[in-house]
Amino acid sequence: MNIAWGFLLTAAVTAVTVTVMLLVRRRAPEGSYFSDGDRASGVFGVLATGFSVLLGFIIFLAFTSYDQSRSGAETEALIVSQQVETAQFMPVAVRSKLTGQLICYGRSVVNDEWKRMEDGTQGDAINPWGVVLFNTLRDVDPKSNSEQSAYDKWFDETSTREEARLDRIHGAVGVIPASLWIVLFFIAGIIFVYMLFFADSGEGPVTQGVLMGAVTAVIVTLLLLLNGLDQPFHSGVGGLRPVAMERTLRIIDQALGATSLQVRTPCDAQGNPS
C-alpha cells in the first residue's frame, strides 16, 4: 500500500473511533462504566496481550514469506548471470543463442512476470523463455571435456534457478488465510468496544481522545504492516521490486561489451519474442 494512503487510512479510522469515544463520554458516568478500574484494566491487558501475541506470530509468518520471495528473486538473478558465463563454454553453435535467451528470460521477469505478480495474476504460469532454453538445450551435443562439464553444470544451475523462481512467486498470492484476517478484525472490534467502557465524563476530552486514538492507531498500523508483508509485490514503500534482475541485466550487457561478444537477443526490451 502507498504510504500516503496508509497514513490517511490510519488517520481516518482513528478519527472515527475517537469521535465515537467522545460521543459515548457525554453520557458516561464519572469514573467510567467500570466500578473496579483495576479489574477492568486487567481484563483489557489479557485482550491486548492475546491480540498482540497472535498478531506477532502472524507478522513473523508474513515476514518469513516476504524474505523468502526477496531471497528467491536475488538468487534467481544471480543464477541467470552464472548461466550466461556457463553458456560461453557450451558448443559454439549454441553459445550466442543461449546467452540471448537468458537475457530475454531476465527481461521477461522484470517487465512481464513482475507486473503479473503485483496484479495477483501470476498463478502457476511458467516463464516462456524457460521452455525456449530447454528446447535449445535438447539439441546440444557436447564433445570436449569443457563442453561436457559446462553441459552438466547448466542442468544444476537450471534446477537452482527454477527453485529460486518458485520462492520468488510463492508470496504473490499471500500466505495469510482469510480465517486469520477475520479473527484479527474480530479481536480488534472487541478491543474497540471494550475501550468504549472506559469513557469517563470526569476526564477531559483530550485525555479520552488520546486514550482511544493511541490504541486505534497502533492496531491499524500493525494491520497495515501485516498486509504489506503478506502482499510483498507492490510499488509502495517496502514493496519488492526487480532490482536484482535489473542489475544482472546491466552487468550482462557490460560484460558482453567488455568481451566483444556479439549476441542477438530474440526479444524486444520488454522480453516479448521478436
Buried (B, 14 or more C-beta within 10 A) or exposed (E): BEEEEBEEBBEEBBEEBBEBBBEBBEEBEEEBEBEEEEEBEEEBEEBBEEBBEBBEEBBEBBBEBBBBBBBBBBBBBBBBBBBBBBBBBBBEEBBBBBBBBBBBBBBBBBBBBBBBBBEEEBEEEEBBBBEBBEEBBEEBEBEEEEBEEBBEBBEEBBEBBBBBBEBBBBBBBBBBEEEBBEBBEEBBEEBBEBBBBBBBBEBEEEEBBEBBBEBBBBBBBBBBBBBBBBBBBBEEEEBBBBEBBBBBBEBBEEBBEEEEEEBEBEBEEEBEEE
